[in-house]
């Protein structure tokens, strides 16, 4: 498996957290604007990951699952800590 697949998960989690933070603390966005912002940020990030040679490294299946587990845990932690 490629490290690129883990980066895609991090991009999805990161964009959701960033847009949620902006929505809660900086600017109360309408839902349509938030969705457009998420899509735009994800597309730009995906293009950057695709062009980078760093993310074409091969990783083992166990490392892939461990990294995804950490990403999901951090996503829940960050998302719920924004609510406090």
Secondary structure, DSSP 8 states (H G I E B T S, - for coil): -BHHHHHHHHHHHHHHHHHHHIIIII----HHHHHHHHHHHHHHHHHHHHH-SGGG-B--HHHHHHHHHHHHHHHHHHHHHHH-
